[in-house]
Amino acid sequence: MPHRERSYSSAVRVSTQEEEMQKQKAKYLKILSQQYPTLETAACEAINLRAILGLPKGTEQYVSDLHGAFYSFDHTLRNASGVVRFKIEQAFGMTLSESERAELGMLVYYPEQKMRLIFQAMPEVAARDDWLAVNIYRLVMVARLAASKYTRSKVTKALPKQFSYMINELIHEQETDPDKRTYYTSIIREAIDLGQGASLLVALCRLIQRLAVDHLHVLGDVYDRGSMAHRIMDTLMHFHSIDVAWGNHDMLWMGAAAGSLACICNVLRISLRYNNLDTIENGYGISLLPLATFAMETYADDPCEQFIPKGEKGMNQRLVSQLHKAIAVMQFKVESTLIDRNPSFDMADRQSLRMVDWENYTITIDGQTYPLKDKVWPTVDPANPTALSEAEIKVLQRLRYSFQSSPGLQEHIRFLFQVGSIYLVKNGDLLFHGCIPVNADGTLIPNRIFGKPLVGVAQLDAFDKAARDGYFLPEITPIELAAHEGDQSTSGHARKQFGQDVAWYLWAGPVSPLFGRSKMATFERYFIEDKAQWKEPGNAYYKLREDEEFVKKILAEFDADVTHGHIINGHVPVRAKDGEMPVKANGRLIAIDGGYCEAYQGETGTAGYTLINDSHGLKLAIHRPFSSRHHAVDTNEDMVTELKIIEKWSHRLRVAETDTGIRLKERVQDLKDLMDAYRAGDLAEGTYFNG
């Protein structure tokens, strides 16, 4: 009897669940009927979606490690990692010379600047008009190729309103038809005669750029030492389709925007180290006056020799050095407090100030004693070296307020949370910035900071959730704290604080998938002469990723396509000059550190890589350093030196075979269910659901 009772109970639960699902389905169909109120409208939409499934899949572009290098990144978007030039080769490879094709490419990338340069040597109006006519015609040919894999509706949405009808006619008409030839040429000539030729040309160039890439994947590190991360973020926010796998530098800024003092100190220290304050001050309007006032007073007699900024000289070097040292010392203090607050981080070895012998100014690491290169520590109390002074507390409070109240920074960070995550699985491929922490034997390393050991996908999901908690959970107010008699753990404050601490851990933690190293030797690099202590051993992942079976194991862990999928990640520059290849594990892993950071280009031998995934296969774009827009426009020298096919699909992939195709098929089925409901009389055509 007990067994039969359990069976009956189970059957009742199943029946109840099915009934609830049917109710939810009926409710959904009623809502869907608002958009498609008749059988015909539902059928037409289903037909349209089914047709889209047969189109070639859109082109995806992958970039990584932008590091604030706006102009290099912007050029990569304009040339679509060589896709635009490939379209030009398709259209004119047999009819235009190499130099003419290169000039046409640069015209697409920088239409206003290139026209201005050409017209300087072409003062006659008639000559300019003829040039416009020829190049508008050429651009129409390229635009036609770029638009060929999209619906007419999608192309129309990408057009500027003032030229929408005109360009639609040009790219969808065949000028070889005698009946259409006059009509076709008259559109171009009339636009020029009415003074709109240059504007039409620019609109065509913008359209080609827009259609060259259907979706952009950013594999982390928008931010770092470069001076224009804010401009990159503005560009990304206006891109038509994008996702982001967060990098360790991104997470640092995300934590800073949330209010993490450890993250704020690191962000400022890095910016001061490279004397690059444009994003901080001009981009986000964050005032460094409180820090400057404190630094000038506190370190007035300190040469700050270990803190002289790198790179080009900008603002007063002496002042920057003082600010740099002031924020670095505060960083070491607040990081130590954070580590105290989170014993599960297991990072006591990074509490460097507590390891210093303040009488002799030495530090002992792994039994070896080293002298400090700097003996001036006016804000450090040897009895309690990690305690902030009153003045330091006031400075940090004002800096936190500035970060949390910067409209530009908050807008950009919210966007990163909106379109980003710690990892992405797209069309069977696994995308992430750094690594999946593993032991030397390839087994996943458990992380215990979340109260229980987590590995692989569960670990990364927990990191993602904690980072969002640190930013989005509301701040605790004094009234709320008083209501709980000062016990912060009874409110959301503990989760918010932990989330902000996790953001810092993702930046520097020993089992961080974004960092991928066992330690961050910041203190050692500043204060210890012996470079052996500067080493930051990388995770075993970076050796094992050469092995195809290991890559398949990681793909399986994240429910990606083990048979055909790839891992695509950045973070670590590919040292091409030492013989390292970006394509690893028999083609199953592609490392695309973008090489935008000039500091790495001498070490790697290239300016990095980007990746193109289109309906034909995978193509790796190999880059040369980008000098400037002015140089590119003058010389027609592109950034892509080669677009190399690294994998060719067995057939041309269609939308139906992508994640988008799966969603469209589900939508088609919903529409079919709606049509069945209309036919069965379960829903009346032409009626709307009001709740």
C-alpha positions in Angstrom: 0.0 0.0 0.0 2.7 2.6 0.8 4.2 1.9 -2.6 0.9 2.5 -4.3 0.2 5.6 -2.3 3.6 7.0 -3.4 2.8 6.2 -7.0 -0.6 7.8 -6.8 0.9 10.9 -5.2 3.6 11.0 -7.9 0.9 10.8 -10.6 -1.1 13.6 -9.0 2.1 15.8 -9.0 2.7 15.1 -12.7 -0.9 15.8 -13.5 -0.8 19.1 -11.6 2.5 20.1 -13.3 1.1 19.3 -16.7 -2.1 21.4 -16.0 0.0 24.3 -14.8 2.2 24.1 -17.9 -1.0 24.1 -20.1 -2.3 27.1 -18.2 1.0 29.0 -18.7 1.1 28.0 -22.4 -2.5 29.3 -22.9 -1.6 32.5 -21.1 1.5 32.9 -23.3 -0.6 32.3 -26.5 -3.1 35.0 -25.4 -0.2 37.4 -25.0 1.3 36.4 -28.3 -2.1 37.0 -30.0 -1.8 40.7 -29.2 1.1 40.8 -31.6 -0.5 38.4 -34.2 -4.3 38.9 -33.8 -5.3 36.8 -36.8 -4.3 33.4 -38.3 -3.0 35.2 -41.4 -0.6 37.5 -39.4 0.7 34.5 -37.4 1.2 32.5 -40.6 3.0 35.3 -42.4 5.4 35.8 -39.5 6.1 32.0 -39.4 6.8 32.1 -43.1 9.2 35.0 -42.7 11.1 33.3 -39.9 11.3 30.0 -41.7 12.8 31.9 -44.7 15.4 33.5 -42.4 16.5 30.1 -41.2 17.7 29.3 -44.7 20.0 32.4 -45.0 23.8 32.1 -44.4 24.8 32.6 -40.8 25.9 36.1 -39.9 29.6 37.0 -39.6 30.9 37.1 -36.0 34.0 39.0 -35.0 36.1 38.2 -31.9 38.4 40.7 -30.2 40.2 40.6 -26.9 42.5 42.6 -24.6 41.8 46.1 -25.9 43.6 47.7 -23.0 42.2 51.2 -23.6 43.8 51.4 -27.1 40.9 53.1 -28.7 42.3 54.0 -32.1 43.6 50.5 -32.8 40.4 48.9 -31.7 38.3 51.4 -33.7 40.2 50.6 -36.8 39.6 46.9 -36.2 35.9 47.6 -36.2 36.0 49.7 -39.3 37.9 47.1 -41.3 36.0 44.2 -39.6 39.3 42.3 -39.2 39.8 42.1 -43.0 36.3 41.2 -44.0 35.7 44.6 -45.7 38.9 44.1 -47.8 37.8 40.6 -48.6 34.5 41.9 -50.0 36.4 44.4 -52.1 38.6 41.6 -53.4 35.5 39.7 -54.3 34.0 42.6 -56.2 37.1 44.1 -57.9 39.9 41.6 -57.6 40.1 41.3 -61.4 39.3 44.8 -62.4 41.1 47.2 -60.0 44.8 47.3 -59.2 46.2 46.4 -55.7 46.7 50.1 -54.9 43.2 51.0 -56.1 41.7 48.3 -53.9 43.7 49.5 -50.9 42.5 53.0 -51.4 38.9 51.9 -51.8 39.3 50.0 -48.5 40.6 53.0 -46.7 37.7 55.0 -48.2 35.3 52.6 -46.5 37.1 52.9 -43.2 37.5 56.6 -43.1 35.3 58.2 -45.8 35.4 61.8 -44.6 39.1 61.9 -44.0 39.9 60.1 -47.3 37.6 62.3 -49.4 39.2 65.4 -47.8 42.7 64.2 -48.7 41.7 63.3 -52.3 39.8 66.5 -52.9 42.8 68.6 -51.8 44.5 67.4 -54.9 41.3 67.7 -57.0 40.1 71.3 -57.0 37.9 71.0 -60.1 34.2 70.4 -59.3 33.7 68.3 -62.4 36.6 66.1 -61.5 35.2 65.7 -58.0 31.8 64.8 -59.3 33.2 62.2 -61.6 35.3 60.7 -58.8 32.1 60.6 -56.6 30.1 58.8 -59.3 32.8 56.2 -59.9 33.3 55.5 -56.2 29.6 55.5 -55.3 29.2 52.8 -58.0 32.1 50.8 -56.6 30.7 51.1 -53.0 27.3 50.0 -54.2 28.9 46.8 -55.5 30.7 46.1 -52.2 27.5 47.0 -50.2 25.5 44.5 -52.4 27.9 41.7 -51.5 27.9 42.7 -47.8 24.0 42.7 -47.8 23.6 39.5 -49.6 23.2 37.3 -46.5 20.6 39.5 -44.8 16.9 40.1 -45.3 15.9 43.3 -47.0 14.2 44.4 -43.8 17.4 44.0 -41.8 19.4 46.0 -44.4 16.8 48.8 -44.4 17.0 49.1 -40.6 20.7 49.6 -40.9 20.3 52.5 -43.4 20.3 56.2 -42.5 16.7 57.5 -42.9 17.6 60.2 -45.4 19.1 57.7 -47.9 17.1 54.6 -47.0 15.0 54.5 -50.2 17.9 55.5 -52.5 20.4 53.0 -51.2 17.8 50.2 -51.1 17.1 50.8 -54.8 20.8 50.9 -55.7 21.8 47.7 -53.9 18.7 45.7 -54.9 18.5 46.7 -58.6 20.6 45.0 -61.3 22.2 47.8 -63.3 22.9 45.3 -66.1 19.2 45.2 -66.9 18.8 47.7 -69.8 15.5 48.8 -68.5 17.0 49.7 -65.1 20.4 51.0 -66.2 19.2 54.6 -66.8 17.2 54.6 -63.6 20.2 53.3 -61.6 22.7 55.8 -63.0 20.3 58.7 -62.7 20.0 58.1 -58.9 23.7 58.5 -58.5 24.0 61.4 -60.8 21.0 63.3 -59.3 22.4 62.8 -55.8 25.7 64.4 -57.0 24.1 67.2 -58.9 22.0 68.1 -55.8 25.1 68.3 -53.6 24.4 65.0 -51.8 27.0 62.8 -53.4 29.5 63.0 -50.6 26.9 62.3 -48.0 25.6 59.3 -50.0 29.1 58.0 -50.3 29.6 58.3 -46.5 26.3 56.5 -45.9 27.4 53.6 -48.1 30.7 53.3 -46.3 28.9 53.2 -43.0 26.5 50.6 -44.3 29.4 48.4 -45.5 31.0 48.6 -42.0 27.7 47.8 -40.4 26.9 44.8 -42.5 30.4 43.4 -42.5 29.9 42.0 -38.9 26.6 40.7 -37.6 27.8 40.2 -34.0 30.8 41.3 -32.0 32.3 39.2 -29.2 34.7 41.0 -26.8 36.8 38.6 -24.8 37.7 41.0 -22.0 40.0 43.7 -20.8 38.5 46.8 -22.3 40.3 48.6 -19.5 43.9 48.8 -18.5 46.8 51.1 -19.0 45.5 52.7 -22.3 44.1 56.2 -22.1 40.8 55.8 -23.9 38.9 52.9 -22.4 35.9 55.2 -21.9 35.8 55.9 -25.7 35.9 52.2 -26.4 33.0 51.7 -24.0 31.0 54.4 -25.8 31.7 52.6 -29.1 30.6 49.2 -27.7 27.4 50.7 -26.3 26.4 51.8 -29.8 27.4 48.6 -31.5 24.4 46.8 -33.0 24.9 43.4 -31.5 27.5 42.5 -28.9 28.4 40.3 -25.9 31.4 40.5 -23.5 33.3 37.9 -21.5 34.7 40.0 -18.7 38.5 40.3 -18.2 40.4 40.8 -15.0 40.9 44.5 -15.7 37.2 44.9 -16.5 36.3 43.3 -13.2 38.7 45.7 -11.4 36.8 48.7 -12.8 33.4 47.0 -12.1 34.4 46.5 -8.5 35.6 50.1 -8.3 32.3 51.3 -9.6 30.5 49.3 -7.0 32.6 51.0 -4.3 35.3 48.4 -3.4 38.2 50.3 -1.9 40.7 47.6 -2.9 39.5 47.8 -6.6 39.5 51.7 -6.5 43.1 51.7 -5.2 44.3 49.3 -7.9 42.5 51.2 -10.7 44.2 54.4 -9.6 47.6 52.9 -9.0 47.7 51.3 -12.5 46.5 54.6 -14.1 49.2 56.6 -12.2 51.9 53.9 -12.9 51.4 54.5 -16.6 50.7 58.2 -16.2 47.4 57.7 -18.0 44.6 59.6 -16.3 42.5 60.5 -19.3 39.8 57.9 -18.6 39.8 58.7 -14.9 39.6 62.5 -15.1 38.3 63.4 -18.5 36.3 60.3 -19.3 34.6 59.9 -16.0 35.1 63.2 -14.2 36.7 61.7 -11.2 38.6 64.3 -9.3 42.0 63.3 -7.9 42.3 66.6 -5.9 41.8 65.0 -2.5 44.5 62.4 -3.3 46.8 65.0 -4.7 46.5 67.3 -1.7 47.2 64.4 0.7 50.1 63.1 -1.4 51.8 66.4 -1.7 51.6 67.0 2.1 52.5 63.4 3.2 55.3 62.7 0.7 56.6 66.3 0.4 60.2 65.2 1.3 60.0 61.8 -0.3 61.7 61.3 -3.8 59.3 58.5 -4.5 61.9 56.9 -6.8 60.1 53.6 -7.0 56.9 55.3 -8.2 58.1 57.4 -11.1 55.5 56.7 -13.8 56.3 54.7 -17.0 55.6 55.7 -20.6 55.3 59.2 -22.0 55.7 62.2 -19.7 52.4 63.8 -19.0 51.5 65.9 -16.0 54.1 66.9 -13.5 56.2 63.7 -12.9 57.0 64.6 -9.3 53.3 65.0 -8.5 52.3 61.8 -10.3 55.0 59.9 -8.3 53.6 61.2 -5.1 50.1 60.2 -6.0 51.3 56.9 -7.2 53.0 56.0 -3.9 50.2 57.4 -1.8 47.6 55.2 -3.4 49.9 52.1 -3.6 50.4 52.2 0.2 46.6 52.6 0.7 46.1 49.6 -1.6 48.3 47.3 0.4 46.5 48.3 3.6 42.9 47.9 2.3 43.8 44.6 0.6 45.1 43.3 3.9 41.9 44.2 5.6 39.9 42.5 2.8 42.0 39.3 3.2 41.3 39.4 7.0 37.6 39.7 6.2 37.7 36.7 3.9 39.9 33.9 5.4 38.5 31.5 2.8 40.5 33.5 0.1 43.6 31.8 1.6 45.8 34.9 0.7 47.6 35.7 4.0 50.8 35.5 2.0 49.8 38.7 0.2 49.6 40.7 3.4 53.0 42.0 2.7 53.0 45.0 5.1 52.7 42.5 8.0 55.7 40.6 6.8 58.0 43.6 6.9 60.6 44.0 9.7 60.1 47.7 10.2 63.2 48.2 12.3 65.5 46.9 9.5 63.2 47.6 6.5 63.4 44.0 5.3 60.9 41.4 4.3 61.1 37.7 4.7 59.5 35.5 2.0 59.7 31.7 2.0 62.6 31.9 4.5 64.6 34.4 2.4 65.1 38.0 3.7 65.2 40.9 1.3 65.9 44.6 1.9 63.2 47.0 0.9 64.2 49.5 -1.8 62.1 52.2 -0.1 62.5 53.2 3.6 60.0 56.1 3.7 56.7 55.0 5.1 55.1 58.0 6.9 51.6 56.6 7.1 52.6 53.1 8.4 52.4 52.3 12.1 54.9 49.5 12.7 52.7 48.2 15.5 49.7 48.0 13.1 51.1 48.4 9.6 47.8 47.8 7.8 45.8 50.4 9.7 44.7 53.5 7.6 45.5 56.9 9.0 42.7 59.4 9.5 43.8 61.3 6.5 43.9 58.2 4.3 40.4 57.2 5.4 39.1 60.7 4.4 40.8 60.4 1.0 39.4 57.0 0.3 35.9 58.0 1.3 35.9 60.9 -1.2 37.4 58.7 -3.9 34.7 56.1 -3.3 32.0 58.7 -3.6 33.5 60.0 -6.9 33.6 56.5 -8.4 30.1 55.6 -7.2 28.6 59.0 -8.4 30.3 59.2 -11.8 27.4 59.0 -14.4 29.7 58.0 -17.2 31.4 55.2 -15.3 28.2 53.9 -13.9 26.6 53.8 -17.3 29.5 51.9 -18.8 29.7 49.4 -15.9 26.0 48.7 -16.0 26.4 48.0 -19.7 29.1 45.5 -19.0 26.9 43.7 -16.6 24.0 43.8 -19.1 25.8 42.3 -22.1 28.6 40.4 -20.3 29.4 37.5 -18.1 32.4 35.5 -16.8 32.0 33.1 -19.7 29.9 32.6 -22.8 28.7 29.6 -24.8 27.9 30.7 -28.3 27.0 28.4 -31.2 28.8 25.5 -29.5 32.0 27.5 -28.8 33.2 28.4 -25.3 34.4 32.0 -24.8 36.2 33.3 -21.8 39.0 35.7 -21.0 41.6 33.9 -18.9 41.5 30.3 -17.9 39.7 27.4 -16.2 41.7 26.8 -13.1 43.2 23.3 -13.2 45.9 21.2 -11.5 49.0 20.0 -13.4 47.2 16.7 -14.1 44.2 18.6 -15.7 41.8 18.1 -12.9 39.6 21.1 -12.0 40.8 23.0 -8.9 38.1 23.4 -6.3 37.5 27.0 -5.0 36.3 27.1 -1.4 35.5 30.8 -1.1 31.8 30.2 -1.5 31.4 28.0 1.6 31.8 24.7 -0.3 34.2 23.5 -2.9 33.1 24.5 -6.4 34.8 23.6 -9.7 34.4 24.3 -13.4 31.1 25.8 -14.5 29.6 25.9 -11.0 32.6 27.9 -9.8 32.4 30.4 -12.6 28.6 30.7 -12.2 29.2 31.5 -8.5 31.8 34.1 -9.3 29.4 35.7 -11.8 26.5 35.9 -9.3 28.8 37.3 -6.5 30.1 40.0 -8.8 26.5 41.1 -9.7 25.6 41.1 -6.0 28.5 43.3 -5.2 27.2 45.9 -7.7 23.4 45.6 -7.7 22.4 44.9 -4.1 21.4 48.1 -2.4 23.7 49.9 -0.1 22.8 49.5 3.6 21.7 52.7 5.3 22.4 53.8 8.9 18.7 53.4 9.7 18.7 49.8 8.4 21.9 49.0 10.3 20.4 50.4 13.5 17.3 48.4 13.0 19.4 45.3 13.0 21.4 46.5 16.1 24.6 46.8 14.0 24.6 43.2 12.8 25.4 43.7 9.1 25.2 40.0 8.4 21.4 40.1 8.9 20.9 42.4 5.9 22.0 42.3 2.3 25.1 44.2 3.3 27.2 41.1 3.9 26.4 39.7 0.4 27.1 43.0 -1.2 30.5 43.4 0.7 31.4 39.8 -0.2 30.5 40.4 -3.9 32.8 43.5 -4.0 35.6 41.4 -2.3 35.0 38.7 -4.9 35.5 41.3 -7.7 39.0 42.0 -6.2 39.6 38.3 -5.9 38.8 37.8 -9.5 41.5 40.5 -10.2 44.2 38.9 -8.1 43.1 35.7 -6.4 45.1 32.5 -6.8 42.2 30.5 -8.1 40.7 33.3 -10.2 39.6 32.3 -13.8 40.2 35.8 -14.9 43.7 36.2 -13.4 45.1 32.7 -14.0 48.2 33.1 -11.8 49.1 31.9 -8.3 50.0 35.4 -7.0 50.1 39.0 -8.1 53.6 40.2 -7.1 52.8 44.0 -7.0 54.6 44.6 -3.7 57.6 42.6 -4.8 57.9 44.6 -8.0 57.9 47.9 -6.2 60.2 47.1 -3.3 62.4 44.0 -3.9 65.4 44.1 -6.2 65.6 40.4 -6.8 63.5 39.7 -9.9 63.0 36.1 -9.0 60.4 37.4 -6.5 58.6 39.2 -9.3 57.5 36.0 -11.0 53.8 35.2 -11.2 53.5 31.5 -12.0 50.6 30.8 -14.5 48.0 28.2 -14.0 48.6 24.8 -15.6 45.7 25.5 -18.0 48.1 27.5 -20.2 50.3 24.4 -20.8 47.5 21.9 -21.0 45.5 24.0 -23.6 47.9 22.7 -26.2 46.3 19.2 -25.8 43.1 18.4 -27.7 41.7 15.9 -25.2 42.0 18.5 -22.4 40.2 21.1 -24.5 37.4 18.6 -25.2 37.1 18.0 -21.4 36.7 21.7 -20.8 34.1 22.0 -23.6 32.1 19.1 -22.1 32.2 20.7 -18.6 30.5 23.8 -20.0 28.1 21.9 -22.2 29.6 23.3 -25.3 30.0 21.3 -28.6 32.7 18.7 -27.9 32.7 17.4 -31.5 32.9 20.7 -33.4 33.2 23.5 -30.8 36.2 25.6 -29.9 37.6 27.4 -26.9 38.3 31.0 -27.7 40.2 33.1 -25.2 42.7 35.9 -24.7 44.5 37.3 -21.6 48.0 35.9 -22.4 49.9 37.4 -25.4 50.9 34.9 -28.1 54.7 35.1 -28.5 54.8 34.6 -32.2 58.5 35.6 -32.4 59.3 32.6 -30.2 57.4 30.2 -32.4 54.2 30.1 -30.4 51.0 29.7 -32.5 47.6 31.1 -31.7 45.8 28.0 -33.0 46.3 25.2 -30.5 45.0 21.7 -29.7 44.6 20.6 -33.3 42.5 23.7 -34.0 40.2 23.3 -31.1 41.5 26.3 -29.1 42.3 29.8 -30.5 44.1 32.4 -28.4 43.4 35.9 -29.7 45.0 38.3 -27.3 44.5 41.4 -29.5 48.0 42.8 -29.0 46.5 46.3 -28.8 48.9 47.1 -25.9 52.1 48.5 -27.5 54.1 47.3 -24.5 53.6 43.7 -25.5 54.2 44.1 -29.2 58.0 44.0 -28.9 57.8 40.8 -26.9 55.3 39.0 -29.1 56.5 40.0 -32.6 53.0 41.0 -33.7 50.2 43.3 -32.9 48.0 40.3 -32.0 45.1 38.6 -33.5 41.4 38.8 -34.0 39.0 36.1 -35.3 36.3 35.9 -37.9 33.6 33.2 -37.9 31.4 33.3 -41.0 29.2 30.9 -42.9 32.3 29.5 -44.7 34.7 28.9 -41.7 37.1 30.4 -39.2 39.6 33.0 -40.3 42.4 34.4 -38.2 43.4 38.0 -38.8 47.0 38.7 -38.1 47.7 42.4 -37.2 50.5 44.8 -37.6 50.9 47.8 -35.2 48.5 50.6 -35.9 50.4 53.9 -36.2 47.6 56.4 -36.5 44.5 57.3 -38.5 46.5 60.0 -40.3 49.1 57.5 -41.3 46.5 55.0 -42.5 44.6 57.5 -44.6 47.8 58.9 -46.1 49.4 55.5 -47.0 46.4 53.2 -47.4 48.3 50.8 -45.0 45.8 48.5 -43.3 46.3 46.9 -39.9 45.5 43.4 -41.1 48.5 41.8 -42.8 46.8 38.4 -43.5 43.4 36.8 -43.2 44.2 33.2 -42.7 41.7 30.4 -43.1 42.2 28.1 -40.1 39.1 25.9 -40.5 36.6 25.5 -43.4 33.1 24.2 -42.8 32.0 21.1 -44.7 29.1 23.1 -46.0 27.9 26.7 -45.9 26.3 27.2 -42.5 22.8 28.6 -42.3 21.0 30.5 -39.6 19.1 27.3 -38.8 22.3 25.8 -37.4 23.0 28.6 -34.9 21.8 29.7 -31.5 19.7 32.3 -33.3 18.2 29.5 -35.4 17.2 27.6 -32.3 15.3 30.6 -31.0 13.7 31.2 -34.3 12.5 27.6 -34.6 11.0 27.9 -31.1 9.2 31.1 -32.2 7.9 29.3 -35.3 6.5 26.5 -33.2 4.8 29.1 -30.9 3.2 30.7 -33.9 2.0 27.3 -35.1 0.5 26.7 -31.7 -1.2 30.0 -31.9 -2.6 29.2 -35.4 -3.9 25.9 -34.0 -5.6 27.7 -31.2 -7.3 30.0 -33.7 -8.4 27.1 -35.8 -9.7 25.2 -32.8 -11.6 28.2 -31.5 -9.6 28.3 -28.3 -8.7 31.9 -29.1 -10.9 34.2 -31.2 -9.1 36.1 -34.0 -8.9 39.8 -33.7 -9.3 39.9 -29.9 -6.7 41.1 -27.4 -5.9 39.7 -24.0 -6.4 42.3 -21.3 -5.2 40.3 -18.2 
